[in-house]
Amino acid sequence: MKQKKRAISLRSLLPSSRPLWVLALSTLARSTGNGVVVAIIVLYLTHSVDISSTHVGLALTVAAVVGMVVSIPAGHATDVLGARPAAIWSVVLQGIAVWGYVLVGGFAALVAAAALVAVADSASNASRGALVALAVPQQDRVRTRAYLRSVTNVGFSVGALLGGLVLSRNSPAVYTGALLASGALFIVAGLAFLALDAVPKVPRPAEASPWGVLRDGPFVAVGMINAVLMMNAGILDVALPIWIAEKTDAPMSVFAPLLLVNTVMVVFLQVPVSKGVDDVRGGARALFRSGLWLAACCAAIALASGRSAWLAVVFLVAGVAIHTVGELLYSAGSWALSYELAPEHAQGQYQGMFGLTTQMGTAMTPAVTALLIVQHGWIGWLVMGAMLAAAGCAAPSVARWAERSRERGAAPVAAVGV
């Protein structure tokens, strides 16, 4: 009986359909390559290419801005070209762009290479999101994204570990080999979409515009809520290590295990937590709950300050676990709203817009956490928690507004509530 249950449990971790197999394998290859690049790129550029850290930071910032600017038009291009061809070419282009890093010899070349990577990344995010919307049944979209996020965490973790091995060698030849291999993984990830059946393009109205989503005020408002809630990522990546080092008596060695707790929870719980979050009502409710969980996380981490070492660790572990639940709910809710509030003929453009707001939230995080938490301590944590809770609480009413705006021109869908 135990062997049977174990077999069932293991089988539940595997893709359940051919399209999901293809999407999962592509995601695994892409996220592994991305994990390697993220782990090594800064030290490669500063140590091997001998570009100053200031210039590296400036080049990557310029690239990030370029990536945000092209998000919406790249999504529109997905709608025009078709999700499958756009996904293939954008991910392949990203691999070629990663190869471009090995040719960088100075600041100008770095800006060009990093900008090309950012453009391809924005385009691939929009096209892959639209591909999920059009290649799987509507009721399975969020579950598919949840599964792919679990795969992404596995792949990125493996890539980061491999990147750590590259860093330990600190050799120009090893750096070059790692970047070439990572670019190849991106190309494999893009070509994998050839194994999917062709996805028919949804007919587009003649008046469709590359910037039409910006005239959809309710959806833009939902995107702004997404941007605020996306700042939760900076709690673990930016604020937590500084808080542990400067404001608690917990050993700094606890940080890596805390990240492991987060990763393991995401890998195994993203799909179960996303169950039932498959429409506007479910997505709004998930964001509402996410804001409350994230606020509770801020309070728990703040309480780690001024405690004994062991008690600080207890509060930190609790805070990370609570944060991860909020993170899982945020992901599920944001996927549901981004899909269900988007016209089928403009899934690419709307995914591009949602990707833009996600990038905005990510970009704001370091400054916000530094201003609030590093400068103001536990009061900053409370303000951060209040911001996240307010965004979550606003989600149901804003989603209801967005839903009503669609009911005027489409068949009614379920009302939103908490």
C-alpha positions as a Markdown table, in Angstrom:
| # | Residue | x | y | z |
|---|---|---|---|---|
| 1 | Met | 0.0 | 0.0 | 0.0 |
| 2 | Lys | 2.8 | 2.4 | 0.9 |
| 3 | Gln | 4.6 | 1.7 | -2.4 |
| 4 | Lys | 1.3 | 2.3 | -4.3 |
| 5 | Lys | 0.8 | 5.6 | -2.5 |
| 6 | Arg | 4.4 | 6.6 | -3.2 |
| 7 | Ala | 4.0 | 5.8 | -6.8 |
| 8 | Ile | 0.8 | 7.9 | -7.0 |
| 9 | Ser | 2.6 | 10.8 | -5.2 |
| 10 | Leu | 5.6 | 10.6 | -7.6 |
| 11 | Arg | 3.3 | 10.4 | -10.6 |
| 12 | Ser | 1.5 | 13.6 | -9.4 |
| 13 | Leu | 4.7 | 15.5 | -9.7 |
| 14 | Leu | 5.1 | 14.7 | -13.4 |
| 15 | Pro | 3.4 | 16.6 | -16.3 |
| 16 | Ser | -0.1 | 15.2 | -17.0 |
| 17 | Ser | -0.3 | 16.0 | -20.7 |
| 18 | Arg | 1.9 | 16.3 | -23.7 |
| 19 | Pro | 1.7 | 20.1 | -23.9 |
| 20 | Leu | 2.6 | 20.3 | -20.3 |
| 21 | Trp | 5.6 | 18.0 | -20.8 |
| 22 | Val | 6.8 | 20.3 | -23.6 |
| 23 | Leu | 6.2 | 23.5 | -21.6 |
| 24 | Ala | 7.9 | 21.9 | -18.5 |
| 25 | Leu | 11.0 | 20.7 | -20.3 |
| 26 | Ser | 11.4 | 24.1 | -22.1 |
| 27 | Thr | 11.0 | 25.9 | -18.7 |
| 28 | Leu | 13.5 | 23.6 | -17.1 |
| 29 | Ala | 16.1 | 24.3 | -19.8 |
| 30 | Arg | 15.5 | 28.0 | -19.8 |
| 31 | Ser | 15.5 | 28.4 | -16.0 |
| 32 | Thr | 18.6 | 26.4 | -15.6 |
| 33 | Gly | 20.4 | 28.6 | -18.1 |
| 34 | Asn | 19.1 | 31.7 | -16.4 |
| 35 | Gly | 20.2 | 30.5 | -13.0 |
| 36 | Val | 23.8 | 30.1 | -14.3 |
| 37 | Val | 23.8 | 33.5 | -16.0 |
| 38 | Val | 22.4 | 35.3 | -12.9 |
| 39 | Ala | 24.9 | 33.7 | -10.7 |
| 40 | Ile | 28.0 | 34.5 | -12.7 |
| 41 | Ile | 27.4 | 37.5 | -14.9 |
| 42 | Val | 28.5 | 40.3 | -12.6 |
| 43 | Leu | 31.7 | 38.7 | -11.5 |
| 44 | Tyr | 32.4 | 37.6 | -15.1 |
| 45 | Leu | 32.1 | 41.2 | -16.3 |
| 46 | Thr | 34.1 | 42.7 | -13.4 |
| 47 | His | 36.8 | 40.0 | -13.1 |
| 48 | Ser | 37.2 | 38.6 | -16.6 |
| 49 | Val | 36.2 | 41.4 | -18.8 |
| 50 | Asp | 37.5 | 44.1 | -16.4 |
| 51 | Ile | 34.6 | 46.4 | -16.5 |
| 52 | Ser | 34.0 | 48.5 | -13.3 |
| 53 | Ser | 31.2 | 47.5 | -11.0 |
| 54 | Thr | 29.7 | 51.0 | -11.5 |
| 55 | His | 29.6 | 50.6 | -15.3 |
| 56 | Val | 28.2 | 47.0 | -14.9 |
| 57 | Gly | 25.4 | 48.3 | -12.7 |
| 58 | Leu | 24.6 | 51.2 | -15.0 |
| 59 | Ala | 24.5 | 48.9 | -18.1 |
| 60 | Leu | 22.2 | 46.4 | -16.4 |
| 61 | Thr | 20.0 | 49.3 | -15.2 |
| 62 | Val | 19.7 | 50.7 | -18.8 |
| 63 | Ala | 19.0 | 47.2 | -20.1 |
| 64 | Ala | 16.2 | 46.7 | -17.5 |
| 65 | Val | 14.6 | 50.0 | -18.5 |
| 66 | Val | 14.7 | 49.0 | -22.2 |
| 67 | Gly | 13.2 | 45.7 | -21.3 |
| 68 | Met | 10.3 | 47.4 | -19.6 |
| 69 | Val | 9.7 | 49.8 | -22.5 |
| 70 | Val | 9.3 | 47.0 | -25.0 |
| 71 | Ser | 7.1 | 44.7 | -22.9 |
| 72 | Ile | 3.8 | 45.9 | -24.3 |
| 73 | Pro | 4.8 | 46.2 | -28.0 |
| 74 | Ala | 6.5 | 42.8 | -27.7 |
| 75 | Gly | 3.3 | 41.4 | -26.4 |
| 76 | His | 1.4 | 43.0 | -29.3 |
| 77 | Ala | 3.8 | 41.4 | -31.7 |
| 78 | Thr | 3.0 | 38.0 | -30.1 |
| 79 | Asp | -0.7 | 38.6 | -31.0 |
| 80 | Val | 0.2 | 39.5 | -34.6 |
| 81 | Leu | 2.7 | 36.7 | -35.2 |
| 82 | Gly | 1.1 | 34.0 | -33.1 |
| 83 | Ala | 2.0 | 32.8 | -29.6 |
| 84 | Arg | 4.0 | 29.7 | -30.7 |
| 85 | Pro | 6.2 | 31.4 | -33.3 |
| 86 | Ala | 6.8 | 34.3 | -31.0 |
| 87 | Ala | 7.8 | 32.1 | -28.1 |
| 88 | Ile | 10.2 | 30.1 | -30.3 |
| 89 | Trp | 12.0 | 33.1 | -31.7 |
| 90 | Ser | 12.1 | 35.2 | -28.6 |
| 91 | Val | 13.6 | 32.4 | -26.4 |
| 92 | Val | 16.1 | 31.5 | -29.2 |
| 93 | Leu | 17.0 | 35.1 | -29.5 |
| 94 | Gln | 17.6 | 35.2 | -25.7 |
| 95 | Gly | 20.1 | 32.4 | -26.1 |
| 96 | Ile | 21.9 | 34.1 | -28.9 |
| 97 | Ala | 22.0 | 37.3 | -26.8 |
| 98 | Val | 23.5 | 35.5 | -23.9 |
| 99 | Trp | 26.2 | 34.3 | -26.3 |
| 100 | Gly | 26.8 | 37.9 | -27.0 |
| 101 | Tyr | 28.2 | 38.4 | -23.5 |
| 102 | Val | 31.3 | 36.5 | -24.5 |
| 103 | Leu | 32.1 | 39.1 | -27.1 |
| 104 | Val | 31.8 | 42.1 | -24.7 |
| 105 | Gly | 35.0 | 44.0 | -24.4 |
| 106 | Gly | 33.8 | 47.4 | -23.0 |
| 107 | Phe | 30.9 | 49.4 | -21.6 |
| 108 | Ala | 29.2 | 50.2 | -24.9 |
| 109 | Ala | 29.2 | 46.5 | -26.0 |
| 110 | Leu | 27.9 | 45.5 | -22.6 |
| 111 | Val | 24.9 | 47.9 | -22.9 |
| 112 | Ala | 24.1 | 46.5 | -26.3 |
| 113 | Ala | 24.3 | 42.9 | -25.2 |
| 114 | Ala | 22.4 | 43.4 | -21.9 |
| 115 | Ala | 19.7 | 45.4 | -23.7 |
| 116 | Leu | 19.3 | 42.6 | -26.3 |
| 117 | Val | 19.0 | 40.1 | -23.5 |
| 118 | Ala | 16.4 | 42.2 | -21.7 |
| 119 | Val | 14.3 | 42.8 | -24.9 |
| 120 | Ala | 14.3 | 39.0 | -25.6 |
| 121 | Asp | 13.4 | 38.3 | -22.0 |
| 122 | Ser | 10.4 | 40.7 | -22.1 |
| 123 | Ala | 9.3 | 39.3 | -25.4 |
| 124 | Ser | 9.6 | 35.7 | -24.2 |
| 125 | Asn | 7.7 | 36.4 | -21.0 |
| 126 | Ala | 4.8 | 37.8 | -22.9 |
| 127 | Ser | 4.8 | 35.1 | -25.6 |
| 128 | Arg | 5.2 | 32.2 | -23.2 |
| 129 | Gly | 2.4 | 33.6 | -21.1 |
| 130 | Ala | 0.1 | 33.9 | -24.2 |
| 131 | Leu | 1.2 | 30.4 | -25.3 |
| 132 | Val | -0.1 | 28.9 | -22.1 |
| 133 | Ala | -3.3 | 30.9 | -22.5 |
| 134 | Leu | -3.9 | 29.5 | -26.0 |
| 135 | Ala | -2.4 | 26.0 | -25.8 |
| 136 | Val | -4.1 | 24.7 | -22.7 |
| 137 | Pro | -7.8 | 24.7 | -21.7 |
| 138 | Gln | -9.0 | 27.9 | -19.9 |
| 139 | Gln | -9.7 | 26.1 | -16.6 |
| 140 | Asp | -6.1 | 24.7 | -16.6 |
| 141 | Arg | -4.2 | 28.0 | -17.2 |
| 142 | Val | -3.4 | 28.8 | -13.6 |
| 143 | Arg | -2.6 | 25.2 | -12.7 |
| 144 | Thr | -0.2 | 25.1 | -15.7 |
| 145 | Arg | 1.5 | 28.3 | -14.6 |
| 146 | Ala | 1.8 | 27.0 | -11.1 |
| 147 | Tyr | 3.4 | 23.8 | -12.3 |
| 148 | Leu | 5.8 | 25.7 | -14.5 |
| 149 | Arg | 6.7 | 28.0 | -11.5 |
| 150 | Ser | 7.7 | 24.9 | -9.5 |
| 151 | Val | 9.8 | 23.7 | -12.4 |
| 152 | Thr | 11.3 | 27.2 | -12.7 |
| 153 | Asn | 12.5 | 27.1 | -9.1 |
| 154 | Val | 14.1 | 23.7 | -9.5 |
| 155 | Gly | 15.8 | 24.7 | -12.7 |
| 156 | Phe | 17.0 | 28.1 | -11.3 |
| 157 | Ser | 18.3 | 26.4 | -8.2 |
| 158 | Val | 20.3 | 23.9 | -10.2 |
| 159 | Gly | 21.6 | 26.7 | -12.4 |
| 160 | Ala | 22.7 | 28.7 | -9.4 |
| 161 | Leu | 24.5 | 25.8 | -8.0 |
| 162 | Leu | 26.3 | 25.2 | -11.3 |
| 163 | Gly | 27.1 | 28.9 | -11.4 |
| 164 | Gly | 28.6 | 28.6 | -7.9 |
| 165 | Leu | 31.0 | 25.9 | -9.3 |
| 166 | Val | 31.9 | 28.3 | -12.1 |
| 167 | Leu | 32.6 | 31.1 | -9.7 |
| 168 | Ser | 34.9 | 28.8 | -7.6 |
| 169 | Arg | 37.1 | 28.3 | -10.7 |
| 170 | Asn | 37.1 | 32.0 | -11.5 |
| 171 | Ser | 38.7 | 31.3 | -14.9 |
| 172 | Pro | 37.9 | 33.3 | -18.1 |
| 173 | Ala | 37.7 | 30.1 | -20.1 |
| 174 | Val | 35.3 | 28.5 | -17.6 |
| 175 | Tyr | 33.2 | 31.7 | -17.6 |
| 176 | Thr | 33.0 | 31.6 | -21.4 |
| 177 | Gly | 32.1 | 28.0 | -21.5 |
| 178 | Ala | 29.4 | 28.5 | -18.9 |
| 179 | Leu | 27.9 | 31.4 | -20.9 |
| 180 | Leu | 28.0 | 29.4 | -24.2 |
| 181 | Ala | 26.3 | 26.4 | -22.5 |
| 182 | Ser | 23.7 | 28.7 | -20.9 |
| 183 | Gly | 22.9 | 30.2 | -24.3 |
| 184 | Ala | 22.5 | 26.8 | -25.8 |
| 185 | Leu | 20.0 | 25.9 | -23.0 |
| 186 | Phe | 17.9 | 28.9 | -24.0 |
| 187 | Ile | 18.0 | 27.9 | -27.6 |
| 188 | Val | 17.0 | 24.3 | -26.8 |
| 189 | Ala | 14.1 | 25.8 | -24.6 |
| 190 | Gly | 12.9 | 27.8 | -27.6 |
| 191 | Leu | 13.1 | 25.0 | -30.1 |
| 192 | Ala | 11.2 | 22.7 | -27.7 |
| 193 | Phe | 8.1 | 24.6 | -28.6 |
| 194 | Leu | 8.2 | 23.1 | -32.1 |
| 195 | Ala | 6.9 | 19.9 | -30.4 |
| 196 | Leu | 3.7 | 21.7 | -29.6 |
| 197 | Asp | 0.8 | 21.7 | -32.0 |
| 198 | Ala | 0.3 | 24.9 | -33.9 |
| 199 | Val | -1.9 | 27.3 | -31.9 |
| 200 | Pro | -4.4 | 29.1 | -34.0 |
| 201 | Lys | -4.4 | 32.9 | -33.8 |
| 202 | Val | -7.5 | 34.5 | -32.4 |
| 203 | Pro | -9.1 | 37.0 | -34.9 |
| 204 | Arg | -8.2 | 40.6 | -34.0 |
| 205 | Pro | -10.5 | 43.6 | -34.4 |
| 206 | Ala | -9.3 | 46.0 | -37.1 |
| 207 | Glu | -8.9 | 48.8 | -34.6 |
| 208 | Ala | -6.5 | 46.8 | -32.4 |
| 209 | Ser | -3.6 | 49.0 | -31.3 |
| 210 | Pro | -0.1 | 48.0 | -30.0 |
| 211 | Trp | -0.8 | 50.2 | -26.9 |
| 212 | Gly | -4.5 | 49.4 | -26.5 |
| 213 | Val | -4.0 | 47.9 | -23.1 |
| 214 | Leu | -3.0 | 51.3 | -21.7 |
| 215 | Arg | -6.5 | 52.5 | -22.5 |
| 216 | Asp | -7.9 | 49.7 | -20.3 |
| 217 | Gly | -8.0 | 51.7 | -17.1 |
| 218 | Pro | -9.3 | 48.9 | -14.9 |
| 219 | Phe | -6.7 | 46.4 | -16.1 |
| 220 | Val | -4.0 | 49.0 | -15.6 |
| 221 | Ala | -5.2 | 49.5 | -12.0 |
| 222 | Val | -5.0 | 45.7 | -11.4 |
| 223 | Gly | -1.5 | 45.9 | -12.8 |
| 224 | Met | -0.6 | 48.6 | -10.3 |
| 225 | Ile | -1.8 | 46.3 | -7.5 |
| 226 | Asn | 0.3 | 43.6 | -9.0 |
| 227 | Ala | 3.4 | 45.9 | -8.9 |
| 228 | Val | 2.9 | 46.6 | -5.2 |
| 229 | Leu | 2.4 | 43.0 | -4.2 |
| 230 | Met | 5.4 | 42.0 | -6.4 |
| 231 | Met | 7.6 | 43.9 | -3.9 |
| 232 | Asn | 7.2 | 40.9 | -1.6 |
| 233 | Ala | 10.2 | 39.3 | -3.5 |
| 234 | Gly | 12.5 | 41.9 | -2.1 |
| 235 | Ile | 11.7 | 40.9 | 1.5 |
| 236 | Leu | 13.7 | 37.7 | 1.1 |
| 237 | Asp | 16.3 | 38.8 | -1.5 |
| 238 | Val | 17.1 | 42.3 | -0.2 |
| 239 | Ala | 15.7 | 43.1 | 3.2 |
| 240 | Leu | 16.1 | 39.8 | 5.0 |
| 241 | Pro | 19.9 | 39.4 | 4.8 |
| 242 | Ile | 20.5 | 43.0 | 5.8 |
| 243 | Trp | 18.0 | 42.7 | 8.7 |
| 244 | Ile | 19.7 | 39.5 | 9.9 |
| 245 | Ala | 23.2 | 41.0 | 9.8 |
| 246 | Glu | 22.4 | 44.4 | 11.3 |
| 247 | Lys | 19.4 | 44.1 | 13.5 |
| 248 | Thr | 19.2 | 40.6 | 14.9 |
| 249 | Asp | 21.5 | 38.3 | 17.0 |
| 250 | Ala | 20.8 | 35.4 | 14.6 |
| 251 | Pro | 23.8 | 33.9 | 12.9 |
| 252 | Met | 24.2 | 35.0 | 9.3 |
| 253 | Ser | 24.6 | 31.3 | 8.4 |
| 254 | Val | 20.8 | 30.9 | 8.8 |
| 255 | Phe | 20.1 | 32.9 | 5.7 |
| 256 | Ala | 20.9 | 30.1 | 3.2 |
| 257 | Pro | 18.6 | 27.6 | 5.0 |
| 258 | Leu | 15.8 | 30.2 | 5.1 |
| 259 | Leu | 16.1 | 30.5 | 1.3 |
| 260 | Leu | 16.0 | 26.7 | 1.0 |
| 261 | Val | 12.8 | 26.7 | 3.0 |
| 262 | Asn | 11.2 | 29.1 | 0.6 |
| 263 | Thr | 12.4 | 27.2 | -2.5 |
| 264 | Val | 11.2 | 23.8 | -1.2 |
| 265 | Met | 7.8 | 25.2 | -0.2 |
| 266 | Val | 7.4 | 26.8 | -3.7 |
| 267 | Val | 8.3 | 23.7 | -5.5 |
| 268 | Phe | 5.9 | 21.4 | -3.6 |
| 269 | Leu | 3.1 | 23.8 | -2.7 |
| 270 | Gln | 2.6 | 26.2 | -5.6 |
| 271 | Val | 0.3 | 23.7 | -7.5 |
| 272 | Pro | -1.9 | 22.8 | -4.4 |
| 273 | Val | -2.2 | 26.4 | -3.3 |
| 274 | Ser | -3.3 | 27.4 | -6.8 |
| 275 | Lys | -6.2 | 24.9 | -6.9 |
| 276 | Gly | -9.5 | 26.7 | -7.4 |
| 277 | Val | -7.8 | 30.0 | -8.4 |
| 278 | Asp | -9.0 | 29.8 | -12.0 |
| 279 | Asp | -11.3 | 32.8 | -12.5 |
| 280 | Val | -11.6 | 36.5 | -11.6 |
| 281 | Arg | -13.3 | 35.8 | -8.3 |
| 282 | Gly | -10.7 | 33.3 | -7.2 |
| 283 | Gly | -7.8 | 35.5 | -8.4 |
| 284 | Ala | -9.1 | 38.5 | -6.4 |
| 285 | Arg | -9.6 | 36.4 | -3.3 |
| 286 | Ala | -6.1 | 35.0 | -3.6 |
| 287 | Leu | -4.5 | 38.5 | -3.8 |
| 288 | Phe | -6.6 | 39.6 | -0.8 |
| 289 | Arg | -5.3 | 36.8 | 1.3 |
| 290 | Ser | -1.8 | 37.3 | -0.1 |
| 291 | Gly | -1.7 | 40.8 | 1.2 |
| 292 | Leu | -2.7 | 39.7 | 4.7 |
| 293 | Trp | -0.2 | 36.9 | 4.8 |
| 294 | Leu | 2.6 | 39.2 | 3.6 |
| 295 | Ala | 1.7 | 41.8 | 6.2 |
| 296 | Ala | 1.9 | 39.0 | 8.9 |
| 297 | Cys | 5.3 | 38.0 | 7.5 |
| 298 | Cys | 6.6 | 41.6 | 7.9 |
| 299 | Ala | 5.5 | 41.6 | 11.6 |
| 300 | Ala | 7.1 | 38.2 | 12.3 |
| 301 | Ile | 10.5 | 39.2 | 10.8 |
| 302 | Ala | 10.4 | 42.6 | 12.6 |
| 303 | Leu | 9.9 | 40.7 | 15.9 |
| 304 | Ala | 13.3 | 38.9 | 15.4 |
| 305 | Ser | 15.1 | 42.1 | 16.3 |
| 306 | Gly | 16.1 | 42.4 | 20.0 |
| 307 | Arg | 15.6 | 38.7 | 20.8 |
| 308 | Ser | 18.0 | 36.1 | 21.8 |
| 309 | Ala | 19.7 | 34.3 | 18.9 |
| 310 | Trp | 17.5 | 31.1 | 19.1 |
| 311 | Leu | 14.3 | 33.1 | 19.4 |
| 312 | Ala | 15.3 | 35.4 | 16.5 |
| 313 | Val | 15.8 | 32.3 | 14.4 |
| 314 | Val | 12.3 | 31.1 | 15.3 |
| 315 | Phe | 10.8 | 34.3 | 14.3 |
| 316 | Leu | 12.8 | 34.4 | 11.0 |
| 317 | Val | 11.7 | 30.8 | 10.1 |
| 318 | Ala | 8.1 | 31.7 | 10.9 |
| 319 | Gly | 8.4 | 34.9 | 8.9 |
| 320 | Val | 9.8 | 33.1 | 5.8 |
| 321 | Ala | 7.2 | 30.3 | 6.0 |
| 322 | Ile | 4.4 | 32.9 | 6.2 |
| 323 | His | 6.0 | 35.0 | 3.4 |
| 324 | Thr | 6.1 | 31.9 | 1.2 |
| 325 | Val | 2.3 | 31.3 | 1.7 |
| 326 | Gly | 1.7 | 34.9 | 0.7 |
| 327 | Glu | 4.0 | 34.6 | -2.3 |
| 328 | Leu | 2.2 | 31.5 | -3.5 |
| 329 | Leu | -1.2 | 33.1 | -3.2 |
| 330 | Tyr | 0.1 | 36.2 | -5.0 |
| 331 | Ser | 1.4 | 34.2 | -7.9 |
| 332 | Ala | -1.8 | 32.3 | -8.3 |
| 333 | Gly | -4.0 | 35.4 | -8.0 |
| 334 | Ser | -1.9 | 37.4 | -10.5 |
| 335 | Trp | -2.0 | 34.7 | -13.1 |
| 336 | Ala | -5.8 | 34.3 | -12.8 |
| 337 | Leu | -6.4 | 38.0 | -13.2 |
| 338 | Ser | -3.9 | 38.5 | -16.0 |
| 339 | Tyr | -5.6 | 35.8 | -18.0 |
| 340 | Glu | -9.2 | 36.2 | -17.2 |
| 341 | Leu | -9.3 | 40.0 | -17.6 |
| 342 | Ala | -7.5 | 39.9 | -21.0 |
| 343 | Pro | -9.3 | 39.7 | -24.3 |
| 344 | Glu | -8.4 | 36.4 | -26.0 |
| 345 | His | -7.2 | 38.3 | -29.2 |
| 346 | Ala | -4.8 | 40.4 | -27.1 |
| 347 | Gln | -3.4 | 37.8 | -24.6 |
| 348 | Gly | 0.2 | 38.7 | -25.7 |
| 349 | Gln | -0.3 | 42.4 | -25.2 |
| 350 | Tyr | -2.0 | 42.0 | -21.8 |
| 351 | Gln | 0.7 | 39.5 | -20.6 |
| 352 | Gly | 3.3 | 42.1 | -21.7 |
| 353 | Met | 1.5 | 44.8 | -19.7 |
| 354 | Phe | 1.3 | 42.5 | -16.6 |
| 355 | Gly | 5.0 | 41.6 | -17.1 |
| 356 | Leu | 5.8 | 45.4 | -17.2 |
| 357 | Thr | 4.1 | 45.9 | -13.8 |
| 358 | Thr | 5.9 | 42.9 | -12.4 |
| 359 | Gln | 9.2 | 44.4 | -13.6 |
| 360 | Met | 8.2 | 47.8 | -12.1 |
| 361 | Gly | 7.6 | 46.1 | -8.7 |
| 362 | Thr | 10.9 | 44.4 | -8.9 |
| 363 | Ala | 12.7 | 47.6 | -9.8 |
| 364 | Met | 11.1 | 49.5 | -6.9 |
| 365 | Thr | 12.0 | 46.9 | -4.3 |
| 366 | Pro | 15.6 | 47.7 | -3.5 |
| 367 | Ala | 14.9 | 51.5 | -3.0 |
| 368 | Val | 11.7 | 50.9 | -1.0 |
| 369 | Thr | 13.3 | 48.3 | 1.3 |
| 370 | Ala | 16.4 | 50.4 | 1.8 |
| 371 | Leu | 14.3 | 53.5 | 2.6 |
| 372 | Leu | 11.8 | 51.8 | 4.9 |
| 373 | Ile | 13.4 | 48.8 | 6.5 |
| 374 | Val | 17.2 | 49.6 | 6.6 |
| 375 | Gln | 16.6 | 53.2 | 7.6 |
| 376 | His | 13.6 | 52.8 | 10.0 |
| 377 | Gly | 13.9 | 49.3 | 11.4 |
| 378 | Trp | 10.7 | 47.7 | 12.7 |
| 379 | Ile | 8.6 | 50.7 | 11.9 |
| 380 | Gly | 9.6 | 50.3 | 8.3 |
| 381 | Trp | 8.5 | 46.7 | 8.4 |
| 382 | Leu | 5.1 | 47.7 | 9.7 |
| 383 | Val | 4.8 | 50.3 | 6.9 |
| 384 | Met | 5.8 | 47.7 | 4.3 |
| 385 | Gly | 3.3 | 45.3 | 5.7 |
| 386 | Ala | 0.6 | 48.0 | 5.6 |
| 387 | Met | 1.4 | 48.7 | 1.9 |
| 388 | Leu | 1.1 | 45.0 | 1.0 |
| 389 | Ala | -2.1 | 44.5 | 3.0 |
| 390 | Ala | -3.7 | 47.6 | 1.5 |
| 391 | Ala | -2.8 | 46.4 | -2.0 |
| 392 | Gly | -4.3 | 43.0 | -1.3 |
| 393 | Cys | -7.5 | 44.5 | 0.2 |
| 394 | Ala | -8.0 | 46.7 | -2.8 |
| 395 | Ala | -7.8 | 43.7 | -5.2 |
| 396 | Pro | -11.4 | 42.5 | -5.0 |
| 397 | Ser | -13.0 | 45.9 | -5.6 |
| 398 | Val | -10.6 | 46.7 | -8.5 |
| 399 | Ala | -11.1 | 43.3 | -10.0 |
| 400 | Arg | -14.8 | 43.7 | -9.7 |
| 401 | Trp | -14.5 | 47.1 | -11.6 |
| 402 | Ala | -12.4 | 45.4 | -14.3 |
| 403 | Glu | -14.9 | 42.6 | -14.6 |
| 404 | Arg | -17.9 | 45.0 | -14.9 |
| 405 | Ser | -16.0 | 46.9 | -17.7 |
| 406 | Arg | -15.9 | 43.6 | -19.7 |
| 407 | Glu | -19.5 | 42.7 | -19.0 |
| 408 | Arg | -20.6 | 45.7 | -21.0 |
| 409 | Gly | -19.1 | 44.2 | -24.1 |
| 410 | Ala | -19.0 | 40.5 | -23.4 |
| 411 | Ala | -20.9 | 37.7 | -21.7 |
| 412 | Pro | -21.2 | 38.1 | -18.0 |
| 413 | Val | -18.9 | 36.1 | -15.7 |
| 414 | Ala | -18.9 | 35.4 | -12.0 |
| 415 | Ala | -19.1 | 38.3 | -9.6 |
| 416 | Val | -16.0 | 39.0 | -7.5 |
| 417 | Gly | -16.0 | 38.8 | -3.8 |
| 418 | Val | -13.8 | 37.9 | -0.8 |
